[in-house]
Amino acid sequence: MFELLFTHPVWAYRTGTFSFAAGWPLWVALVLLAAGIVLIALGLRRRRELGSARLLGVGILQTTMRGLVLWL
């Protein structure tokens, strides 16, 4: 079943190493993440009617998603 879904045998995944294709420096990713956090905070600041608990939750989820996209 694994080979059907991923087109490679399972031993290839067990013996391989995980690496990224892009060679971005860490500081670039951190700057982009910080800029994203600022943009998210500015966008959520206008939505005060949702309440602070919901805004915090939405902000955390959006920041996590932005971090995952940058990581991938």
Backbone bond lengths (Angstrom), bond angles and torsions (degrees), N, CA, C in turn:
res aa  C-N    CA-C-N  psi(-1)  N-CA   C-N-CA  omega(-1)  CA-C   N-CA-C  phi
1 M - - - 1.437 - - 1.523 111.04 -
2 F 1.328 117.19 -39.67 1.453 121.73 179.65 1.526 111.22 -60.72
3 E 1.321 116.92 -44.59 1.464 120.82 -179.80 1.520 111.46 -65.20
4 L 1.313 117.20 -33.37 1.455 120.87 178.60 1.530 110.95 -66.48
5 L 1.333 117.29 -40.23 1.456 121.17 -178.14 1.528 113.22 -78.58
6 F 1.317 118.12 -37.77 1.456 121.11 -171.62 1.532 114.08 -112.19
7 T 1.285 119.49 0.55 1.479 127.69 175.21 1.523 114.74 61.32
8 H 1.312 118.92 9.60 1.458 122.32 175.20 1.521 108.18 -133.79
9 P 1.332 117.31 151.31 1.467 118.43 177.72 1.522 111.25 -68.05
10 V 1.319 115.67 156.38 1.465 121.86 -175.70 1.523 111.53 -63.57
11 W 1.323 119.29 -31.38 1.467 120.96 -179.84 1.524 111.06 -64.93
12 A 1.317 118.25 -29.07 1.464 120.28 178.78 1.526 110.74 -66.53
13 Y 1.321 117.24 -34.28 1.464 120.61 177.94 1.522 111.90 -77.22
14 R 1.310 116.46 -32.04 1.475 119.46 -179.50 1.522 112.00 -73.89
15 T 1.326 118.39 -33.09 1.459 121.09 -176.62 1.521 112.65 -95.38
16 G 1.323 117.92 -9.00 1.460 121.32 -178.86 1.512 112.83 -81.41
17 T 1.309 115.04 173.99 1.457 121.05 176.80 1.518 108.54 -120.44
18 F 1.314 115.66 151.24 1.453 122.52 -178.84 1.524 108.71 -89.55
19 S 1.320 116.51 128.42 1.467 119.37 178.06 1.519 109.26 -148.62
20 F 1.325 114.61 156.64 1.446 120.95 178.74 1.520 109.48 -93.98
21 A 1.324 117.00 147.72 1.456 121.01 179.38 1.527 111.35 -80.14
22 A 1.320 117.02 -35.19 1.464 120.67 -178.11 1.522 109.92 -88.51
23 G 1.298 115.66 144.23 1.456 119.75 -179.09 1.516 112.42 -105.66
24 W 1.325 118.02 43.46 1.462 121.33 179.07 1.515 110.04 -65.05
25 P 1.311 116.76 138.12 1.470 118.83 171.90 1.541 109.51 -68.13
26 L 1.294 114.97 154.25 1.458 120.47 -178.44 1.516 111.74 -62.93
27 W 1.319 117.95 -35.61 1.461 120.34 -177.36 1.520 111.63 -65.60
28 V 1.336 118.45 -30.78 1.465 120.68 178.15 1.522 109.75 -66.64
29 A 1.323 116.50 -44.89 1.456 120.34 178.87 1.528 111.22 -63.41
30 L 1.323 117.47 -39.36 1.464 120.59 179.58 1.528 111.55 -68.36
31 V 1.330 117.55 -38.08 1.463 120.40 177.03 1.520 110.61 -65.74
32 L 1.333 117.30 -42.93 1.464 120.55 177.77 1.523 111.50 -64.13
33 L 1.323 116.75 -38.95 1.457 120.04 177.70 1.531 110.91 -66.34
34 A 1.322 117.31 -41.78 1.465 120.41 178.77 1.527 110.89 -64.88
35 A 1.337 116.86 -40.38 1.465 119.81 177.25 1.523 110.30 -64.14
36 G 1.312 116.95 -37.75 1.457 120.35 176.73 1.514 112.55 -65.08
37 I 1.314 116.78 -39.38 1.468 120.62 178.30 1.519 110.32 -63.20
38 V 1.329 116.76 -41.49 1.465 120.24 178.33 1.526 110.52 -63.27
39 L 1.330 117.09 -44.99 1.465 120.19 179.34 1.526 112.19 -64.05
40 I 1.323 116.69 -39.78 1.463 120.72 177.53 1.522 110.26 -63.89
41 A 1.338 117.07 -44.43 1.468 120.94 -179.94 1.519 111.28 -62.93
42 L 1.336 117.24 -40.93 1.464 120.20 178.33 1.523 111.46 -65.87
43 G 1.317 116.39 -38.37 1.460 119.74 178.38 1.516 113.26 -68.96
44 L 1.319 116.59 -38.18 1.460 120.21 -179.22 1.525 112.13 -77.42
45 R 1.310 117.01 -21.58 1.461 120.64 -179.36 1.530 111.86 -63.25
46 R 1.313 116.02 -28.69 1.463 120.30 179.49 1.530 112.41 -78.97
47 R 1.305 117.78 -9.98 1.468 121.91 -175.98 1.522 111.54 -106.50
48 R 1.290 118.71 44.69 1.465 122.83 -174.60 1.524 113.39 -64.61
49 E 1.326 117.79 -19.82 1.462 119.29 -178.34 1.531 112.51 -68.12
50 L 1.309 117.76 -13.11 1.462 120.32 179.11 1.524 112.50 -76.06
51 G 1.290 117.89 -21.68 1.465 121.05 -177.89 1.519 110.49 96.45
52 S 1.314 115.41 153.22 1.469 119.47 -173.65 1.526 113.28 -68.35
53 A 1.328 117.73 -34.51 1.467 119.99 -178.76 1.524 110.88 -66.53
54 R 1.318 117.25 -44.62 1.473 120.06 178.80 1.521 111.44 -67.98
55 L 1.322 115.96 -40.03 1.464 118.95 178.95 1.526 111.34 -62.95
56 L 1.316 116.47 -40.08 1.459 120.28 177.32 1.530 110.46 -63.35
57 G 1.312 117.24 -44.04 1.464 120.80 178.45 1.515 112.44 -62.61
58 V 1.322 116.58 -45.18 1.464 120.40 178.84 1.521 110.34 -64.42
59 G 1.325 117.01 -40.96 1.461 120.87 178.88 1.516 112.61 -63.14
60 I 1.318 116.75 -41.18 1.468 120.82 178.25 1.528 110.15 -65.37
61 L 1.325 117.19 -43.89 1.466 119.86 179.34 1.527 111.84 -64.37
62 Q 1.326 117.37 -42.02 1.456 120.29 179.61 1.527 111.58 -66.78
63 T 1.315 116.99 -39.91 1.459 120.39 178.27 1.518 110.71 -66.51
64 T 1.319 117.58 -40.07 1.460 121.22 177.16 1.522 111.04 -62.48
65 M 1.326 116.54 -43.09 1.461 119.69 178.84 1.527 110.90 -63.75
66 R 1.327 116.96 -42.54 1.467 120.01 178.42 1.525 110.52 -62.43
67 G 1.318 117.52 -40.36 1.460 120.99 177.40 1.521 112.30 -63.64
68 L 1.316 116.40 -41.44 1.469 119.80 177.55 1.514 112.20 -64.48
69 V 1.324 116.87 -41.00 1.463 119.87 178.62 1.523 110.20 -64.77
70 L 1.310 118.65 -41.63 1.452 120.81 177.59 1.529 111.31 -66.02
71 W 1.314 116.26 -36.37 1.457 119.94 179.58 1.524 111.57 -66.87
72 L 1.327 115.35 -39.93 1.465 118.83 179.91 1.512 111.21 -74.98
